[in-house]
Every structure is written in structure tokens, then in C-alpha cells.
């Protein structure tokens, strides 16, 4: 019988970014350049005030892309900043980002990578 072990990752965080549809590719590229290994993207629909955003009168689209990226705590600030800038999130109506600390996660990690950290 094969002995199976769970490789648990700690000291990680989940960055979630919700943006207008069609913007995710640029944000993911910036995150990868900052050290992120990959991303999960899915489509969503926004709820709430759809036609106008405040007194600025900025049109906000209903269709959204949600980007989720798991990164180490050492990378989180760098990746977060690059994603924010790439998505122009300092512009009204462009989206929102937040960081969720994760207690632990598990995935396959090649043995040669594990040896480097042991």
C-alpha cells in the first residue's frame, strides 16, 4: 500500500479582485510578473446600484470578472500593489480588491521543491 501524505501550506493569503469584464488578463499578467504562480478567474454579476456610481455619474457594468490568487505572506503586498495598479482600481467604478488570510491549504508540491524548503 502506498503511503500518502498531505503537504500543508501555511503563511499564505488569498487575494481576491473583482473588476469589470475584460480587465482580468492585464491584472493576472501583472500578478505573475510580481511572483504569483497562477490565478483562478470566473465570471460574476454585480448587484446593487447598476446605472450610476455616486455623484460622479460613472457608468458601472453589471458583468464582472473575479480573480483569486493564493500567494505567500512574503509576496502578498507586492502582488496586491501590482494588481491594483494594473487594474486601475484607483479609478471610480473599476473594482475592488481584498486580502483574506488563510490558515492552511493543501496541494501537490513536487518532491524536489519540498527538499529545497526542508
Phi, psi and omega in degrees: 000137182279130177281125180247138179233152176263128174266114184259132176260134175233177182056049179231164179217155177252122174261125177244132182228124180247119186224171176297148181299135179099356184259343189301321184302317179295322181292317179295319178300316179296320179295319179293321177296333179274357175118355178292144183275331182185182183209156171247131181234135173215162183266149180215172178236129180284151178234153178117212180286110187263325189284317186223149177249102175060203183280352181287338179070030180276129179286135180240122180286150180281323182288131183232159168242134178249124181249129176236130181225129175262127180224162176287160180295337177289332183266342195301317182293316180297312181294317180303312181297316180295320178295317180302312181292319180295328180271001182052043183286357173275007177255132180304136176083002184276334179151191181214149176227150174206160181245133176242119176293140178249134178290313176197158177215161180223140177200172176284133174232125181304142182305324181293329177287318178300322180298326180297327185262356180276000000 
